[in-house]
């Protein structure tokens, strides 16, 4: 593109948004180059920092007119390169579109703009006796709009659902600059196609989320945590089913296989939780209102599981610090990711009746073909969401081989190649392992319908 | 259409499906004329009773080729005329596409064809220790495909969500006969646009649901029920928030205003639950595993609410029969509907912070303008779903006036005109009270994209 074109585009954007919202500055651009650290960081041509939802729509109208490709950016904490600028793209940041707009304190719904950081929103509602259950490691930086666009998950999906289940209403700026308001505030609304669903989890390929109505839960006042040693995946599944039935307050059920547990202890210098080692460990959390009742119910349930031989050993946290110690094993993931670089990091969904077989087969294949590498299995078992870290792979061909191997197994097990991280650009080549031809065809038709000039987040999810 | 055209179409359908699946018989047609009893029952031109999902797709291919309008039929229990044949339509019944295909007993997912009656499916999984939480009065007749197409709700949405939250995967026959398989079996799947959402709740305007993967819950073994008298809507909302926080096992929270309660007692000759009358009554249910613990938690919670003056009086059911007696007030709806015919029956969603005002204003307006009629308020308060029965209206102009009055108030309160019954044909004229111009525009574009010849369920939801 010629300098002249850039000038014309720049001028039009300044006119639409104001000079202070359009930046050609390299430092600002660098800051908006995305966080996908293994990929080349391409500076955006320009960085837009609009202040209102309406300005986002205005910016898109100008960009569409100039057929200028644009990448939407939230907190830049994604793991699949979706927000990383590609050659020639303008970056559109939601960082300043960040007002908390209104709060129904009776029913527990909150209306916010897309750029509000998750943690700020969590803290805001907590002070009012409400609770927003979505939680993930990037909470301080990630934005609620990005959480919606990627249908974020985290540790409490088993009880409260993914982001999709926590959204009542959306406002979306369409690629042609139309503002599509779907700001529903009620739990049940059956009045035709639920259009907001098109934009949740589709990673900004169809529109830019600008406002959201969130469904809150009453704030729980107490959490209980336990770590359970189990002799097999089968027993872990039995334990999960029993606890789901017995404890409506069950909010997390995280499984760590022995390989993961042992690597976690190593890297963070943690003591072994039990005298013996076991094939797997389940980290269990309940959230409730009554400390005594909830703890007693958890204790009684786990005692029964011990008696029945489904659980081999148990630790129930007695204090908040103790609970943190139990979570510490699970929270070494960041350190393990760094250590195993360059790694293959999987975020796959597997039907429960296929999980054990898939883990065993994958472990056997990986150990055989890559005996020098480390392969760690863990995940949100309650949601069938398996994470697998494998590395380091100095050779990119090996890395690709691992990806092909695992994704083919996932496809055979009727699973999905991304449970909560999304597709972005790095998993695009593997999409066909999860979605059928007619599905991809229909996604392309929807893209053409809503973004006929193809300016928005091009190449994300699908080529 | 000429007899010759009918012959050609009939021949093509017989060739595609087999003679025993295509009926010109008036008796069969009459049985498929739908149940929307206040509307003229139009006999379908032909009735198709395919046996497999693939045959449904085959039938649609033939119908599209002949540009023959078709109405999809499930259990014919809908309340908005969506399945009632319009002039010249062929009826396509899913009644024989009714196999239970597979069951993941470890993870709790069930794969079924669309024609399975809800109750059959509930019973099937219960025998295996699992639970399908969707429940509504028509359970014996309604089909799971219809439940999905209308995003059915019912009494337990507060805990388990609507049908949308209970669906993991779908298979849909598109109007051109393409089979779109989205048979996901995992809770978390973030791999592009979640296409199945287009078909859930859109009442068959975009495709025919043929197969469904359902998410089950572990079977609860005990239910506890209580009836609480409250002095105001405000107190009912406080009670709801407290119980949601305190009792994760809370599965129903139904509110009945005094006018409804008194009409219910009259029509079913029921005794007054309390010595005094109160402005409103909340029917509360918990579902759990431990009889003693659950009952104790419910008792303690309600005692505290009594002490704090938020609840005026309480009855906790001591036996299953006693629980049925408490539900009996709520379950007079069918009889009341008959008595108030011709009635206006509303199924609206209202944000909690607007509910009290809306009910008061609506009651005042209705009483003033229609003092001879009865106006009854009740609903699934936990979901902001309000039902209002008003009648009888001998004069159709009055009926329309009531509808316009209530829907305008709903729109002003940022509510929706249908929470769980859908739009069908009878609420189509009021759609604009709930959906914005750009939304209706986009729905029309989606309809044109997926059903370019416009043969499928034409005139439902939108004209």
Interface residues (C-beta under 8 A of the other chain):
Chain A: X104 X105 X106 X107 X108 X109 X150 X151 X153 X157 X159 X161 X162 X164 X165 X178 X179 X180 X181 X182 X183 X184 X185 X186 X187 X188 X189 X190 X191 X192 X193 X194 X195 X197 X198 X200 X201 X202 X203 X205 X206 X217 X218 X219 X220 X221 X234 X237 X241 X242 X244 X245 X246 X247 X248 X249 X287 X288 X289 X290 X293 X297 X349 X350 X351 X352 X353 X380 X383 X384 X385 X414 X415 X416 X417 X418 X419 X420 X421 X422 X423 X427 X431 X434 X435 X436 X438 X439 X440 X442 X443 X445 X446 X449 X461 X462
Chain B: X104 X105 X106 X107 X108 X109 X150 X151 X153 X157 X159 X161 X162 X164 X165 X178 X179 X180 X181 X182 X183 X184 X185 X186 X187 X188 X189 X190 X191 X192 X193 X194 X195 X197 X198 X200 X201 X202 X203 X205 X206 X217 X218 X219 X220 X221 X237 X241 X242 X244 X245 X246 X247 X248 X249 X287 X288 X289 X290 X293 X297 X349 X350 X351 X352 X353 X380 X383 X384 X385 X414 X415 X416 X417 X418 X419 X420 X421 X422 X423 X427 X431 X434 X435 X436 X438 X439 X440 X442 X443 X445 X446 X449 X461 X462
